[in-house]
């Protein structure tokens, strides 16, 4: 039998830090120490890949690279690559509780380029016959399957104002060998910068992981479900994806026009497979299906349509699932552009709950509206979005 354990989810970006975002520095080690004191054994994190537009950790421009924002600047200073004044006096935002990603993009890379310049000035390394240390060569050798293409992708992307690679000039978009070689020759320093950033990320990540493991803490990672369309992986590995001769995707995943009709047979198959809900003596669900519906502001009639279908299933086979109506919707990012830029009101939610009751769906879970009040849900600041 596997040993049971417990832990805490803490994204690296959410660690305390004075430079705009959490990093793999002392605050990360302090969190490891906290986990030990709390009797925990797992630190769960979100994906640590470099983010793209929207800065979601689940949409990365590389399936292999690390997020440059997570490189600890104090550690770079300790390694002699920065001076505290290179970064401590920068404006990293007015609210230490939020990440201003637009500001990070403007400031962080400027600081990292200073560190890269110092890194180059340290060449050759004393005592070595080659310009770089053994650690550098070991890293580049072990990363050869992805690092050159990633560096080339980032350098070309910068040259093209960070636009999607599918909009690049055809020779670069389609990886014409001559065009790529000419670009490498003319942008060798820029390619070196992106390799340096990944080298520093890898060093700090391995050091942090070793520290956590030495304290008995395991790090549980996470990865995006899909490779992003605008990524070094898609650009360099077009043969692995459904793309046409111009590098454009033949098909794109997304929500079908009538998602309700698409989801219906899948739900029916789940209920047929799982059977009626079964609880143990302590009232804990052992098997069965819970159908959860999130009521949205201004869409009460749509909730009625969903509940009509749930009621039809229940009428045909009473008790075949457990209904759950939720109210904790929180607007974020561009929600207002789609007419859902506010939380649901108590009146709207009570209408949905009462309709469920009238339809015979009383044997389920109806969330108390008070649990979705502002103090219980995130209050997102859209500054910098």
C-alpha positions as CSV (number, residue, x, y, z in Angstrom):
1,X,0.0,0.0,0.0
2,X,1.3,3.4,-0.9
3,X,2.1,5.8,2.0
4,X,-0.4,8.6,2.4
5,X,0.9,12.1,2.5
6,X,-0.3,15.7,2.5
7,X,1.0,18.9,1.1
8,X,0.2,22.4,0.0
9,X,-0.3,24.0,-3.4
10,X,1.9,27.1,-3.7
11,X,2.8,28.4,-7.2
12,X,6.3,29.8,-7.4
13,X,4.8,33.1,-8.7
14,X,2.8,33.5,-5.4
15,X,5.8,33.3,-3.1
16,X,6.6,36.6,-1.4
17,X,9.3,38.6,-3.1
18,X,10.3,42.2,-3.5
19,X,10.8,42.2,-7.2
20,X,7.4,41.8,-8.8
21,X,6.9,38.1,-8.6
22,X,7.9,35.1,-6.5
23,X,11.2,33.4,-7.3
24,X,13.4,30.4,-6.5
25,X,15.3,32.3,-3.8
26,X,15.2,32.5,-0.1
27,X,11.4,32.8,0.1
28,X,11.1,29.5,-1.6
29,X,13.4,27.9,0.9
30,X,11.5,29.5,3.7
31,X,8.3,27.9,2.4
32,X,10.0,24.5,2.4
33,X,10.9,25.1,6.0
34,X,7.3,26.0,6.8
35,X,6.1,22.8,5.2
36,X,8.5,20.8,7.4
37,X,7.2,22.7,10.6
38,X,3.6,22.1,9.4
39,X,4.2,18.3,9.1
40,X,3.7,18.4,5.4
41,X,5.7,16.3,2.9
42,X,4.6,17.6,-0.6
43,X,5.0,21.0,-2.2
44,X,2.6,21.1,-5.2
45,X,3.4,23.8,-7.8
46,X,1.9,25.0,-11.1
47,X,3.7,24.6,-14.4
48,X,7.0,26.6,-14.4
49,X,7.4,27.1,-18.1
50,X,7.8,30.5,-19.7
51,X,4.4,32.1,-20.2
52,X,3.1,33.9,-23.3
53,X,0.3,36.4,-23.8
54,X,-2.1,36.3,-20.9
55,X,0.7,34.9,-18.7
56,X,-1.2,31.6,-17.9
57,X,1.2,28.9,-16.7
58,X,-0.9,26.5,-18.9
59,X,0.0,28.3,-22.1
60,X,3.8,28.2,-22.5
61,X,6.0,29.0,-25.4
62,X,8.1,25.9,-24.6
63,X,7.3,22.5,-23.1
64,X,10.9,22.3,-21.8
65,X,12.2,25.7,-20.8
66,X,11.8,27.4,-17.5
67,X,10.1,30.8,-16.7
68,X,12.8,33.5,-16.6
69,X,10.7,35.5,-14.1
70,X,11.4,32.8,-11.5
71,X,15.1,33.3,-11.6
72,X,16.1,34.8,-8.2
73,X,17.9,38.2,-8.6
74,X,19.5,38.1,-5.2
75,X,21.1,34.8,-6.1
76,X,22.4,36.3,-9.3
77,X,23.9,39.1,-7.2
78,X,25.5,36.5,-4.9
79,X,27.0,34.8,-7.9
80,X,28.6,38.1,-9.0
81,X,26.4,38.6,-12.0
82,X,24.4,41.6,-10.6
83,X,24.8,44.4,-8.1
84,X,21.8,45.1,-5.8
85,X,21.4,48.5,-7.3
86,X,20.9,46.9,-10.7
87,X,17.4,45.7,-9.6
88,X,16.5,46.9,-6.1
89,X,15.8,50.4,-7.3
90,X,13.6,49.3,-10.2
91,X,9.8,50.0,-10.0
92,X,8.3,46.5,-9.7
93,X,4.8,47.7,-9.1
94,X,2.8,49.5,-6.5
95,X,1.0,46.5,-4.9
96,X,3.2,43.7,-3.5
97,X,0.2,41.4,-3.5
98,X,-0.1,41.3,-7.3
99,X,2.0,40.5,-10.3
100,X,2.0,43.3,-12.9
101,X,3.1,41.1,-15.8
102,X,3.3,44.0,-18.3
103,X,5.7,45.7,-16.0
104,X,7.6,42.5,-15.4
105,X,8.1,42.1,-19.1
106,X,9.5,45.6,-19.4
107,X,11.8,45.3,-16.3
108,X,12.9,41.7,-15.8
109,X,14.6,41.1,-19.1
110,X,16.5,44.4,-18.8
111,X,18.0,43.2,-15.5
112,X,18.7,39.7,-16.9
113,X,20.5,41.2,-19.8
114,X,22.8,43.0,-17.3
115,X,23.5,39.6,-15.7
116,X,24.3,38.1,-19.1
117,X,26.7,40.9,-19.8
118,X,28.5,40.2,-16.5
119,X,28.5,36.5,-17.3
120,X,30.3,37.2,-20.6
121,X,32.8,39.4,-18.9
122,X,33.7,36.5,-16.6
123,X,35.0,34.5,-19.7
124,X,37.3,32.6,-19.8
125,X,36.8,30.9,-16.4
126,X,40.1,30.8,-14.5
127,X,41.5,27.3,-14.4
128,X,39.5,26.0,-17.4
129,X,40.9,25.4,-20.9
130,X,37.5,26.3,-22.4
131,X,35.6,29.7,-22.2
132,X,32.8,28.3,-20.1
133,X,32.6,26.1,-17.0
134,X,31.9,22.3,-17.1
135,X,28.4,23.0,-15.7
136,X,27.6,25.2,-18.7
137,X,28.7,22.5,-21.2
138,X,26.9,19.8,-19.3
139,X,23.7,21.8,-19.4
140,X,23.9,22.7,-23.1
141,X,24.8,19.0,-23.9
142,X,21.9,17.6,-21.9
143,X,19.5,20.2,-23.3
144,X,20.6,19.9,-27.0
145,X,17.2,18.3,-28.0
146,X,15.3,21.5,-27.3
147,X,17.6,24.4,-26.3
148,X,18.9,25.5,-29.7
149,X,15.4,25.7,-31.2
150,X,14.0,27.5,-28.2
151,X,16.8,30.1,-28.3
152,X,16.3,30.6,-32.0
153,X,12.6,30.8,-31.6
154,X,12.8,33.5,-28.9
155,X,15.4,35.5,-30.8
156,X,13.3,35.5,-34.0
157,X,10.2,36.3,-32.0
158,X,11.9,39.3,-30.5
159,X,13.0,40.4,-34.0
160,X,9.4,40.2,-35.1
161,X,8.0,42.2,-32.2
162,X,6.9,39.1,-30.2
163,X,4.3,38.2,-32.8
164,X,3.0,34.6,-33.3
165,X,5.5,32.6,-35.4
166,X,2.8,31.8,-37.9
167,X,3.0,35.5,-38.9
168,X,6.8,35.5,-39.4
169,X,8.3,35.9,-42.9
170,X,7.9,32.7,-44.8
171,X,11.6,31.7,-44.8
172,X,11.8,31.9,-41.0
173,X,8.3,30.6,-40.5
174,X,9.0,27.5,-42.6
175,X,12.5,27.0,-41.3
176,X,14.4,27.5,-44.5
177,X,17.9,26.3,-43.6
178,X,19.7,29.2,-45.3
179,X,17.5,31.8,-43.6
180,X,18.0,30.2,-40.2
181,X,21.8,30.0,-40.7
182,X,21.9,33.7,-41.7
183,X,19.8,34.6,-38.6
184,X,22.1,32.6,-36.3
185,X,25.1,34.3,-37.7
186,X,23.7,37.8,-37.3
187,X,22.2,37.2,-33.8
188,X,24.7,35.0,-32.0
189,X,24.7,37.2,-28.9
190,X,20.9,37.1,-28.6
191,X,20.9,33.3,-28.9
192,X,23.5,33.3,-26.2
193,X,21.3,35.4,-23.9
194,X,18.4,33.0,-24.1
195,X,20.7,30.0,-23.4
196,X,22.1,31.8,-20.4
197,X,18.7,32.5,-19.0
198,X,17.8,28.8,-19.2
199,X,21.1,27.9,-17.7
200,X,20.5,30.1,-14.7
201,X,17.0,28.8,-14.3
202,X,18.2,25.2,-14.4
203,X,20.9,25.9,-11.8
204,X,18.5,27.6,-9.4
205,X,15.7,25.0,-9.9
206,X,18.1,22.1,-9.2
207,X,19.4,23.8,-6.1
208,X,15.9,24.5,-4.8
209,X,14.8,20.9,-5.5
210,X,17.9,19.5,-3.7
211,X,17.1,21.7,-0.7
212,X,13.5,20.6,-0.5
213,X,14.4,16.9,-0.9
214,X,17.1,17.3,1.8
215,X,14.3,18.4,4.2
216,X,12.0,15.5,3.2
217,X,9.8,17.6,0.9
218,X,8.9,16.3,-2.5
219,X,7.9,18.7,-5.2
220,X,4.8,17.7,-7.2
221,X,4.9,19.4,-10.6
222,X,2.3,20.1,-13.2
223,X,2.3,20.6,-17.0
224,X,-0.1,22.1,-19.6
225,X,-2.5,19.6,-21.2
226,X,-1.5,20.8,-24.7
227,X,1.5,22.2,-26.4
228,X,0.7,25.8,-27.3
229,X,0.3,26.7,-31.0
230,X,2.6,29.7,-30.6
231,X,5.5,27.8,-29.1
232,X,9.1,26.7,-30.0
233,X,7.8,23.1,-30.0
234,X,5.1,23.7,-32.6
235,X,7.5,25.8,-34.7
236,X,10.4,23.4,-34.6
237,X,8.3,20.2,-34.7
238,X,5.6,20.9,-37.3
239,X,5.7,17.3,-38.5
240,X,4.3,16.3,-35.1
241,X,1.2,18.4,-35.5
242,X,-1.6,18.8,-38.1
243,X,-0.3,21.8,-40.1
244,X,-0.4,22.7,-43.7
245,X,2.5,23.6,-46.0
246,X,2.5,27.2,-44.8
247,X,2.8,26.2,-41.1
248,X,-0.8,27.0,-40.2
249,X,-2.9,24.5,-38.2
250,X,-5.4,22.5,-40.2
251,X,-7.7,22.1,-37.1
252,X,-7.9,24.0,-33.8
253,X,-9.4,22.6,-30.6
254,X,-12.1,24.6,-28.9
255,X,-15.7,24.8,-27.8
256,X,-18.2,23.5,-30.4
257,X,-21.0,25.8,-31.4
258,X,-23.5,23.8,-29.4
259,X,-21.5,22.5,-26.4
260,X,-24.6,21.4,-24.6
261,X,-25.5,19.0,-27.4
262,X,-21.9,17.7,-27.4
263,X,-21.7,17.2,-23.7
264,X,-25.0,15.4,-23.3
265,X,-24.0,12.0,-24.7
266,X,-20.8,12.1,-22.7
267,X,-22.7,12.7,-19.5
268,X,-25.1,9.9,-20.3
269,X,-22.2,7.6,-20.9
270,X,-20.6,8.5,-17.6
271,X,-23.9,7.9,-15.7
272,X,-24.3,4.5,-17.4
273,X,-20.8,3.5,-16.6
274,X,-20.7,4.7,-12.9
275,X,-24.3,3.6,-12.0
276,X,-26.3,5.1,-9.2
277,X,-24.4,7.0,-6.5
278,X,-23.3,4.8,-3.6
279,X,-22.3,6.2,-0.2
280,X,-20.4,4.5,2.7
281,X,-21.5,4.4,6.3
282,X,-19.9,7.8,6.9
283,X,-21.8,9.4,4.0
284,X,-18.8,9.6,1.7
285,X,-19.5,9.1,-1.9
286,X,-17.9,5.9,-3.2
287,X,-19.0,6.0,-6.8
288,X,-21.5,7.8,-9.0
289,X,-21.8,11.1,-10.9
290,X,-22.2,14.6,-9.5
291,X,-23.4,17.0,-12.1
292,X,-22.3,20.5,-11.1
293,X,-23.8,23.6,-12.7
294,X,-22.3,27.0,-12.3
295,X,-25.0,29.7,-12.4
296,X,-23.8,32.8,-14.2
297,X,-24.9,36.4,-13.8
298,X,-27.5,37.5,-16.4
299,X,-28.0,33.9,-17.6
300,X,-30.8,32.6,-15.4
301,X,-32.8,31.4,-18.5
302,X,-29.7,29.3,-19.6
303,X,-29.6,27.8,-16.1
304,X,-33.2,26.8,-16.5
305,X,-32.4,25.0,-19.7
306,X,-29.6,23.1,-18.1
307,X,-31.8,22.2,-15.1
308,X,-34.6,21.0,-17.5
309,X,-32.2,18.5,-19.0
310,X,-31.0,17.4,-15.5
311,X,-34.6,17.0,-14.4
312,X,-35.4,14.9,-17.5
313,X,-32.5,12.5,-16.7
314,X,-33.7,12.3,-13.1
315,X,-37.4,11.6,-14.1
316,X,-36.3,8.8,-16.5
317,X,-34.0,7.2,-13.8
318,X,-34.6,8.7,-10.4
319,X,-31.4,9.2,-8.4
320,X,-29.1,8.4,-11.3
321,X,-26.9,11.4,-10.3
322,X,-26.4,14.0,-7.7
323,X,-27.2,17.6,-8.7
324,X,-25.1,20.5,-7.5
325,X,-25.8,24.2,-8.2
326,X,-22.9,26.6,-7.6
327,X,-22.7,30.3,-7.3
328,X,-19.0,31.2,-6.8
329,X,-18.4,32.6,-10.3
330,X,-15.8,35.4,-10.2
331,X,-15.3,37.6,-13.2
332,X,-11.7,37.9,-14.5
333,X,-9.8,39.3,-17.4
334,X,-12.1,40.1,-20.4
335,X,-15.3,38.6,-18.8
336,X,-17.0,42.0,-19.1
337,X,-16.7,41.8,-22.9
338,X,-18.9,38.7,-22.8
339,X,-21.6,40.1,-20.5
340,X,-20.5,38.3,-17.4
341,X,-18.4,41.0,-15.8
342,X,-19.9,40.8,-12.3
343,X,-20.8,38.3,-9.6
344,X,-24.3,36.7,-9.6
345,X,-26.8,38.4,-7.3
346,X,-28.6,36.6,-4.5
347,X,-31.9,37.1,-6.3
348,X,-30.6,35.5,-9.5
349,X,-29.1,32.6,-7.6
350,X,-32.3,32.0,-5.5
351,X,-34.3,31.8,-8.8
352,X,-32.0,29.1,-10.1
353,X,-32.1,27.1,-6.8
354,X,-35.9,27.4,-6.5
355,X,-36.3,26.2,-10.1
356,X,-34.1,23.2,-9.4
357,X,-36.3,22.4,-6.3
358,X,-39.5,22.7,-8.4
359,X,-38.0,20.3,-10.9
360,X,-37.5,17.6,-8.3
361,X,-33.7,18.1,-7.9
362,X,-33.8,18.8,-4.2
363,X,-31.6,15.7,-3.3
364,X,-28.3,17.4,-4.1
365,X,-26.0,20.2,-3.1
366,X,-27.1,23.9,-3.3
367,X,-24.3,26.3,-2.4
368,X,-25.1,28.9,0.2
369,X,-24.8,32.3,-1.5
370,X,-22.8,33.6,1.5
371,X,-20.0,31.2,0.6
372,X,-19.5,33.2,-2.6
373,X,-19.2,36.6,-1.0
374,X,-16.2,38.7,-1.9
375,X,-14.2,37.8,1.2
376,X,-14.3,34.1,0.2
377,X,-13.4,34.5,-3.4
378,X,-10.4,36.1,-5.2
379,X,-10.6,39.8,-6.0
380,X,-8.6,40.2,-9.1
381,X,-6.8,43.4,-9.9
382,X,-6.6,43.8,-13.6
383,X,-3.8,46.4,-13.5
384,X,-1.3,45.6,-16.2
385,X,-3.5,43.2,-18.1
